[in-house]
Amino acid sequence: MPTVSVTVAKDVTEKIKAPRAIFLPWPMGHHFGVPFHASLQRRVLLEALYLLESAQVSGTIRDVNVKWADVRREAKTLTDQGGKL
């Protein structure tokens, strides 16, 4: 069964030689962003599925360039608008 890892620790993922992974430069434990941020979580999932489809060689790690500061700002906006954060 093909797999894609979602990682926030690129160095560890490189050492264990995961077959495919997407790297998010976010804090440990926040692999899919912040709670209730459905659009961001969907993006992470779609990035992983795209890599599953497009990776040509084992060991591929693809950077997803979404800054944690942007994620937190969006989370605050959702909260201010009455979201469940």
C-alpha positions, 0 to 999 in steps of 0.5 A: 500500500503506497504511503505519504508521510506528513512531517514537521521534522524533515531531518528525521524523515530524511534519516528514516528514508520514508518513501514519500513525505510532505514537509510542513515547517510548523511546530511539532504536533501541528501536522495539519495546522490548527483545529477546525481550519478545514480549508488548510487541513484539506490543502495538506491532504491534497498536497499529500495525495498529489505527491503520492500521484507524482513522486518518481523516486523513493525518498521524495520529500516535498516542501509545502511552503505555508508559514506558521505565522500565516496559519496562526493569523488565519486561525485568529481571523476564524476565531474573531469571526465566531469559529470554534477555535 
